[in-house]
Amino acid sequence: MAATARGADISADVSGLFTQTCGPLLAVLGDWVGFCIYAAGTQGANHADPALCQTTIALVDVLQIDMPQQALSTAVAR
């Protein structure tokens, strides 16, 4: 639950920062997903929080890339 909530919060923040530009949004999203995958790999198999966090961010931001004003409602629904 905490990882999903953290991912939803970060997703709303990132989509709010890059509402008019898709390129930088995807660049930041790619960097964040890479960081989360690295963090999940270093923590071992018992800690899936970073992987769940990056999945939430990717789902919310990519689904709402054309309508960033709905990112928060999508994150809450997730």
Buried (B, 14 or more C-beta within 10 A) or exposed (E): EEBBBBBBBBBBEBBEEBEEEEEEBBEBBEEBBEEBEEBBEEEEEEEEBBBBBBBBBBBBBEBBBEEBEBBBEBBEEB
